[in-house]
């Protein structure tokens, strides 16, 4: 009896997939027929939306509009010709999302209605500095008031009125600035009333006006609470820089018109005015001091608080 062991070898499984008789399923030898025209129009809308350059002013609005068009065409194609529920549902979701973005973009670009009394102020001072209407409306619509003064009424009295309560811009009329009965200069429409005091007392509170500001005509002015304005500007860096520029420019204009009786009202309103000798000396001292030091803010504060010696009325350096 022979103990012979017989071994049978089973074939190893092949790692190469066998090709079935239907070669069309794997090799795509026969392509399906093209989809309906709606399918191609939908993709064309998406492609055009993605090709819009960002340099176009309304490129985001056009992008959302074309994306909504493409989603709508996909919905029509999936519903009428393919009867595929999942494709339809996904495109409905995309359509709603793009519609919300589109509506929000239109809302942001809605026309802003500026108060009639503030239109001249915006056109003259803020629009040239690229301040948008919406930002200007936020600045003027929440924490400031429009106040009036009749002819002869006093806006600020020297040694009595505190300087750190408000900041104002004259909207209508004319004001006179004087020191102990001596005329210094006038304040005209679209100019700050108390910019020198606002600038020179940013770090020193509790001081009083050293000049008297009186209404020469019936006046109307825009008045901010200084504390609330400062808090608002801290959160708006761009507008804060705009205010720094406008106040600095206004102070410069007041220096140029300092105690210059030769200027008529019409000439004083122009930017290319000819300064008097005392104005030239004040400006020369300020510019020379700034040129010789890097700390221009300290120099300006020193000049504003009494550093000028060239004026025939030295106390005006507290104003200008």
PyMOL commands that set and color helices and strands:
alter all, ss='L'
color gray80, all
select helices_A, chain A and resi 24-27+37-51+59-82+85-108+116-129+133-141+195-200+226-235+237-256+265-268+277-291+296-307+314-318
alter helices_A, ss='H'
color red, helices_A
select strands_A, chain A and resi 144-149+154-156+166-172+175-179+182-187+191-192+212-215+219-225
alter strands_A, ss='S'
color yellow, strands_A
deselect
rebuild
show_as cartoon
